Amino acid sequence: MKDKLIMEVAVTIDLNEIMHLEGPAGKVTMIPFGGTVKGEIFNGVVLPGGVDTQVTDLNGVNHMCARYMLKGTDIAGSECRIYVENNGCLRSVPETPFRTIPVFYTDSVALAPYLHRAKFRGEGRASPEGVVISFFEVDAE
């Protein structure tokens, strides 16, 4: 059994929109982003409002949580949306590829049984425009 690539999100970042907070317990960075999605099961765009929140604790561990909505076309050719919550952590920056655990919610009749049931993992790599997040079904046949 092998993990199967299902879609990739090409994240674009506007460096002028990044927000920072630094305090005695660590630091928080909020990174608004957009992007495009291509894959076997879905093609579309990242809707406005997506944000990657990174909290770095006193041990230097960077906890990441990205939450965003995708809009596009599913595998059946129907318009739909997918909500993504993607969590991970880094022990050093930049660690590449970094690994994440995504959770998906969708209004797609074709994708809901699959996205709400299967197990997935994410892998992120830096790109010239931002980051590329690849989503894989774990132990796909």
PyRosetta script that sets phi, psi and omega in degrees:
from pyrosetta import init, pose_from_sequence

init()
pose = pose_from_sequence("MKDKLIMEVAVTIDLNEIMHLEGPAGKVTMIPFGGTVKGEIFNGVVLPGGVDTQVTDLNGVNHMCARYMLKGTDIAGSECRIYVENNGCLRSVPETPFRTIPVFYTDSVALAPYLHRAKFRGEGRASPEGVVISFFEVDAE")
pose.set_psi(1, 143.5)
pose.set_omega(1, -175.4)
pose.set_phi(2, -136.4)
pose.set_psi(2, 145.8)
pose.set_omega(2, 175.3)
pose.set_phi(3, -67.2)
pose.set_psi(3, 140.4)
pose.set_omega(3, -174.5)
pose.set_phi(4, -115.3)
pose.set_psi(4, 125.4)
pose.set_omega(4, 176.4)
pose.set_phi(5, -67.3)
pose.set_psi(5, 125.7)
pose.set_omega(5, 179.9)
pose.set_phi(6, -109.7)
pose.set_psi(6, -31.2)
pose.set_omega(6, 177.1)
pose.set_phi(7, -169.6)
pose.set_psi(7, 159.6)
pose.set_omega(7, 177.5)
pose.set_phi(8, -129.8)
pose.set_psi(8, 138.7)
pose.set_omega(8, 177.0)
pose.set_phi(9, -108.8)
pose.set_psi(9, 118.5)
pose.set_omega(9, 174.8)
pose.set_phi(10, -91.7)
pose.set_psi(10, 102.1)
pose.set_omega(10, -174.8)
pose.set_phi(11, -84.8)
pose.set_psi(11, 132.0)
pose.set_omega(11, 173.7)
pose.set_phi(12, -113.3)
pose.set_psi(12, 138.0)
pose.set_omega(12, -174.2)
pose.set_phi(13, -123.1)
pose.set_psi(13, 135.4)
pose.set_omega(13, 171.3)
pose.set_phi(14, -99.0)
pose.set_psi(14, 106.6)
pose.set_omega(14, -175.5)
pose.set_phi(15, -59.3)
pose.set_psi(15, -23.2)
pose.set_omega(15, 179.7)
pose.set_phi(16, -74.0)
pose.set_psi(16, -14.6)
pose.set_omega(16, -176.6)
pose.set_phi(17, -96.7)
pose.set_psi(17, -5.0)
pose.set_omega(17, -176.6)
pose.set_phi(18, -69.4)
pose.set_psi(18, 136.7)
pose.set_omega(18, -180.0)
pose.set_phi(19, -114.5)
pose.set_psi(19, 142.1)
pose.set_omega(19, -177.0)
pose.set_phi(20, -128.5)
pose.set_psi(20, 149.4)
pose.set_omega(20, 170.8)
pose.set_phi(21, -143.4)
pose.set_psi(21, 133.3)
pose.set_omega(21, 176.8)
pose.set_phi(22, -131.1)
pose.set_psi(22, 128.3)
pose.set_omega(22, -178.1)
pose.set_phi(23, -142.8)
pose.set_psi(23, -173.7)
pose.set_omega(23, -175.2)
pose.set_phi(24, -65.8)
pose.set_psi(24, -21.6)
pose.set_omega(24, -178.8)
pose.set_phi(25, -95.7)
pose.set_psi(25, -4.0)
pose.set_omega(25, -179.0)
pose.set_phi(26, 141.6)
pose.set_psi(26, -161.0)
pose.set_omega(26, 179.7)
pose.set_phi(27, -133.6)
pose.set_psi(27, 153.4)
pose.set_omega(27, -179.6)
pose.set_phi(28, -124.4)
pose.set_psi(28, 133.9)
pose.set_omega(28, 174.8)
pose.set_phi(29, -127.0)
pose.set_psi(29, 127.1)
pose.set_omega(29, 176.8)
pose.set_phi(30, -112.2)
pose.set_psi(30, 124.9)
pose.set_omega(30, -174.0)
pose.set_phi(31, -120.2)
pose.set_psi(31, 99.9)
pose.set_omega(31, 174.5)
pose.set_phi(32, -67.9)
pose.set_psi(32, 146.6)
pose.set_omega(32, -178.1)
pose.set_phi(33, -152.1)
pose.set_psi(33, 164.5)
pose.set_omega(33, 172.7)
pose.set_phi(34, -130.5)
pose.set_psi(34, -166.2)
pose.set_omega(34, 176.3)
pose.set_phi(35, 153.4)
pose.set_psi(35, -173.9)
pose.set_omega(35, 179.2)
pose.set_phi(36, -126.5)
pose.set_psi(36, 157.5)
pose.set_omega(36, -178.2)
pose.set_phi(37, -127.9)
pose.set_psi(37, 133.5)
pose.set_omega(37, 175.6)
pose.set_phi(38, -135.6)
pose.set_psi(38, 141.5)
pose.set_omega(38, 177.0)
pose.set_phi(39, 178.2)
pose.set_psi(39, -179.1)
pose.set_omega(39, -179.1)
pose.set_phi(40, -68.5)
pose.set_psi(40, -34.0)
pose.set_omega(40, -173.4)
pose.set_phi(41, -105.4)
pose.set_psi(41, -14.7)
pose.set_omega(41, -172.6)
pose.set_phi(42, -160.4)
pose.set_psi(42, 142.5)
pose.set_omega(42, 172.2)
pose.set_phi(43, -136.7)
pose.set_psi(43, 134.9)
pose.set_omega(43, -179.2)
pose.set_phi(44, 177.1)
pose.set_psi(44, -149.4)
pose.set_omega(44, -176.7)
pose.set_phi(45, -133.3)
pose.set_psi(45, 159.9)
pose.set_omega(45, 170.7)
pose.set_phi(46, -84.9)
pose.set_psi(46, 124.3)
pose.set_omega(46, 179.6)
pose.set_phi(47, -74.7)
pose.set_psi(47, 155.2)
pose.set_omega(47, 176.2)
pose.set_phi(48, -56.8)
pose.set_psi(48, 144.5)
pose.set_omega(48, 178.3)
pose.set_phi(49, 110.5)
pose.set_psi(49, -7.3)
pose.set_omega(49, 177.8)
pose.set_phi(50, -68.7)
pose.set_psi(50, 140.7)
pose.set_omega(50, 179.9)
pose.set_phi(51, -146.3)
pose.set_psi(51, 139.0)
pose.set_omega(51, 173.5)
pose.set_phi(52, -105.5)
pose.set_psi(52, 115.8)
pose.set_omega(52, 178.8)
pose.set_phi(53, -102.4)
pose.set_psi(53, 124.2)
pose.set_omega(53, -179.5)
pose.set_phi(54, -118.9)
pose.set_psi(54, 122.5)
pose.set_omega(54, 179.6)
pose.set_phi(55, -113.6)
pose.set_psi(55, 119.6)
pose.set_omega(55, 178.8)
pose.set_phi(56, -103.3)
pose.set_psi(56, 118.4)
pose.set_omega(56, -177.2)
pose.set_phi(57, -83.6)
pose.set_psi(57, -180.0)
pose.set_omega(57, -176.1)
pose.set_phi(58, -67.2)
pose.set_psi(58, -16.8)
pose.set_omega(58, 176.6)
pose.set_phi(59, -88.1)
pose.set_psi(59, -0.4)
pose.set_omega(59, 179.8)
pose.set_phi(60, 84.5)
pose.set_psi(60, 7.9)
pose.set_omega(60, 177.9)
pose.set_phi(61, -82.1)
pose.set_psi(61, 129.4)
pose.set_omega(61, -177.6)
pose.set_phi(62, -101.1)
pose.set_psi(62, 107.2)
pose.set_omega(62, 178.3)
pose.set_phi(63, -90.8)
pose.set_psi(63, 127.5)
pose.set_omega(63, -176.7)
pose.set_phi(64, -115.4)
pose.set_psi(64, 142.0)
pose.set_omega(64, 172.9)
pose.set_phi(65, -143.8)
pose.set_psi(65, 111.0)
pose.set_omega(65, 176.9)
pose.set_phi(66, -106.1)
pose.set_psi(66, 132.9)
pose.set_omega(66, 177.9)
pose.set_phi(67, -129.8)
pose.set_psi(67, 128.0)
pose.set_omega(67, -176.7)
pose.set_phi(68, -162.6)
pose.set_psi(68, 163.3)
pose.set_omega(68, -179.6)
pose.set_phi(69, -115.7)
pose.set_psi(69, 135.8)
pose.set_omega(69, 175.9)
pose.set_phi(70, -106.9)
pose.set_psi(70, 146.0)
pose.set_omega(70, 175.1)
pose.set_phi(71, -131.3)
pose.set_psi(71, 132.5)
pose.set_omega(71, -179.6)
pose.set_phi(72, 175.9)
pose.set_psi(72, -146.7)
pose.set_omega(72, -174.5)
pose.set_phi(73, -120.3)
pose.set_psi(73, 131.6)
pose.set_omega(73, -179.4)
pose.set_phi(74, -86.0)
pose.set_psi(74, -177.6)
pose.set_omega(74, -176.5)
pose.set_phi(75, -60.9)
pose.set_psi(75, -24.5)
pose.set_omega(75, 179.3)
pose.set_phi(76, -89.1)
pose.set_psi(76, -2.8)
pose.set_omega(76, -178.9)
pose.set_phi(77, 88.8)
pose.set_psi(77, 8.5)
pose.set_omega(77, -179.9)
pose.set_phi(78, -93.3)
pose.set_psi(78, 145.3)
pose.set_omega(78, 174.7)
pose.set_phi(79, -70.8)
pose.set_psi(79, 142.0)
pose.set_omega(79, -179.8)
pose.set_phi(80, -160.6)
pose.set_psi(80, 176.4)
pose.set_omega(80, 174.3)
pose.set_phi(81, -128.1)
pose.set_psi(81, 149.7)
pose.set_omega(81, 174.5)
pose.set_phi(82, -130.9)
pose.set_psi(82, 126.7)
pose.set_omega(82, 172.5)
pose.set_phi(83, -92.5)
pose.set_psi(83, 135.5)
pose.set_omega(83, -179.6)
pose.set_phi(84, -123.1)
pose.set_psi(84, 130.3)
pose.set_omega(84, 165.9)
pose.set_phi(85, -119.2)
pose.set_psi(85, 118.3)
pose.set_omega(85, -172.3)
pose.set_phi(86, -123.3)
pose.set_psi(86, 115.2)
pose.set_omega(86, -175.5)
pose.set_phi(87, -116.2)
pose.set_psi(87, 145.2)
pose.set_omega(87, 177.2)
pose.set_phi(88, -167.5)
pose.set_psi(88, -179.2)
pose.set_omega(88, 175.1)
pose.set_phi(89, -149.1)
pose.set_psi(89, 153.0)
pose.set_omega(89, 178.5)
pose.set_phi(90, -122.5)
pose.set_psi(90, 138.6)
pose.set_omega(90, 174.5)
pose.set_phi(91, -91.9)
pose.set_psi(91, -20.6)
pose.set_omega(91, 175.7)
pose.set_phi(92, -145.5)
pose.set_psi(92, 149.4)
pose.set_omega(92, -179.4)
pose.set_phi(93, -118.1)
pose.set_psi(93, 131.5)
pose.set_omega(93, -5.5)
pose.set_phi(94, -89.6)
pose.set_psi(94, 128.4)
pose.set_omega(94, 173.4)
pose.set_phi(95, -101.3)
pose.set_psi(95, 123.7)
pose.set_omega(95, -177.6)
pose.set_phi(96, -139.1)
pose.set_psi(96, 136.2)
pose.set_omega(96, -3.9)
pose.set_phi(97, -77.1)
pose.set_psi(97, 148.8)
pose.set_omega(97, 173.1)
pose.set_phi(98, -92.6)
pose.set_psi(98, 154.8)
pose.set_omega(98, -173.7)
pose.set_phi(99, -113.1)
pose.set_psi(99, 144.9)
pose.set_omega(99, -178.1)
pose.set_phi(100, -137.8)
pose.set_psi(100, 165.7)
pose.set_omega(100, 173.2)
pose.set_phi(101, -122.1)
pose.set_psi(101, 108.6)
pose.set_omega(101, -179.3)
pose.set_phi(102, -91.8)
pose.set_psi(102, 153.1)
pose.set_omega(102, 170.0)
pose.set_phi(103, -127.0)
pose.set_psi(103, 135.1)
pose.set_omega(103, -177.0)
pose.set_phi(104, -118.8)
pose.set_psi(104, 144.0)
pose.set_omega(104, 169.2)
pose.set_phi(105, -131.6)
pose.set_psi(105, 139.5)
pose.set_omega(105, -178.4)
pose.set_phi(106, -146.4)
pose.set_psi(106, 157.9)
pose.set_omega(106, 172.1)
pose.set_phi(107, -99.4)
pose.set_psi(107, 6.5)
pose.set_omega(107, 179.8)
pose.set_phi(108, -76.1)
pose.set_psi(108, 122.9)
pose.set_omega(108, 177.0)
pose.set_phi(109, -63.1)
pose.set_psi(109, -38.4)
pose.set_omega(109, -178.3)
pose.set_phi(110, -71.8)
pose.set_psi(110, -35.9)
pose.set_omega(110, -173.5)
pose.set_phi(111, -95.5)
pose.set_psi(111, -23.7)
pose.set_omega(111, -174.1)
pose.set_phi(112, -55.0)
pose.set_psi(112, -49.2)
pose.set_omega(112, -179.2)
pose.set_phi(113, -59.0)
pose.set_psi(113, -34.6)
pose.set_omega(113, -178.8)
pose.set_phi(114, -78.4)
pose.set_psi(114, -53.0)
pose.set_omega(114, -176.0)
pose.set_phi(115, -67.5)
pose.set_psi(115, -27.6)
pose.set_omega(115, -178.4)
pose.set_phi(116, -88.1)
pose.set_psi(116, -9.1)
pose.set_omega(116, -175.0)
pose.set_phi(117, -111.7)
pose.set_psi(117, -47.1)
pose.set_omega(117, -172.4)
pose.set_phi(118, -71.5)
pose.set_psi(118, 164.0)
pose.set_omega(118, 175.9)
pose.set_phi(119, -99.9)
pose.set_psi(119, 141.2)
pose.set_omega(119, -176.1)
pose.set_phi(120, -133.2)
pose.set_psi(120, 160.3)
pose.set_omega(120, 171.6)
pose.set_phi(121, -139.4)
pose.set_psi(121, 157.4)
pose.set_omega(121, 177.9)
pose.set_phi(122, -121.5)
pose.set_psi(122, 155.7)
pose.set_omega(122, 177.4)
pose.set_phi(123, -138.1)
pose.set_psi(123, 128.2)
pose.set_omega(123, -178.6)
pose.set_phi(124, -116.6)
pose.set_psi(124, 141.4)
pose.set_omega(124, 177.9)
pose.set_phi(125, -136.1)
pose.set_psi(125, 144.2)
pose.set_omega(125, 176.2)
pose.set_phi(126, -67.1)
pose.set_psi(126, 146.0)
pose.set_omega(126, 174.9)
pose.set_phi(127, -134.5)
pose.set_psi(127, 166.9)
pose.set_omega(127, 179.8)
pose.set_phi(128, -58.7)
pose.set_psi(128, -31.4)
pose.set_omega(128, -177.5)
pose.set_phi(129, -92.7)
pose.set_psi(129, -13.4)
pose.set_omega(129, -176.0)
pose.set_phi(130, 163.0)
pose.set_psi(130, -104.0)
pose.set_omega(130, -176.8)
pose.set_phi(131, -146.3)
pose.set_psi(131, 148.3)
pose.set_omega(131, 170.3)
pose.set_phi(132, -113.6)
pose.set_psi(132, 123.1)
pose.set_omega(132, 177.7)
pose.set_phi(133, -105.1)
pose.set_psi(133, 122.0)
pose.set_omega(133, 177.4)
pose.set_phi(134, -104.5)
pose.set_psi(134, 129.9)
pose.set_omega(134, 178.2)
pose.set_phi(135, -106.9)
pose.set_psi(135, 133.2)
pose.set_omega(135, -177.9)
pose.set_phi(136, -123.4)
pose.set_psi(136, 141.7)
pose.set_omega(136, 166.6)
pose.set_phi(137, -79.5)
pose.set_psi(137, 130.0)
pose.set_omega(137, -177.2)
pose.set_phi(138, -80.6)
pose.set_psi(138, 134.1)
pose.set_omega(138, 178.2)
pose.set_phi(139, 55.6)
pose.set_psi(139, 42.8)
pose.set_omega(139, 177.1)
pose.set_phi(140, -73.8)
pose.set_psi(140, 151.5)
pose.set_omega(140, 178.8)
pose.set_phi(141, -90.5)
pose.dump_pdb("model.pdb")
